[in-house]
Amino acid sequence: MPGTRRDNIAPGKRVNVVQKQDQRTGRLTEGVVARILTNSPTHPHGIKVKLEDGTVGRVKEILD
């Protein structure tokens, strides 16, 4: 499931995110959502989240 809609994402969900420094390569980081940082209901590049380990990135896939 793509991560472009805010209502599909919730704290505790396992997701793959792309970090700012990995946008060119597209390298994904897996983790569990701690906070949702994007306020708008959708975002074309993915909803920005903070993972439980402190990583910040845009959701590319929802794994749950």
Phi, psi and omega in degrees: 000131180289155183259036183268350180248128184295325184288351175273350187245139178212153175305137182099347179281144176272128185222164168252128179239157171250126179277161183306314183288347181257008184296325180291320182273335182079015181295130183260148177240129181266143178186183181249131183295128174259316181217148172262125185261338179276131180271332183287154183292333177221159173210129186297335181261000180113150180284133180278130181225162171248128180274167182299333179274003178097353179292137176245133179192177179261134184290126175255328179216143172255123188268339181289000000 
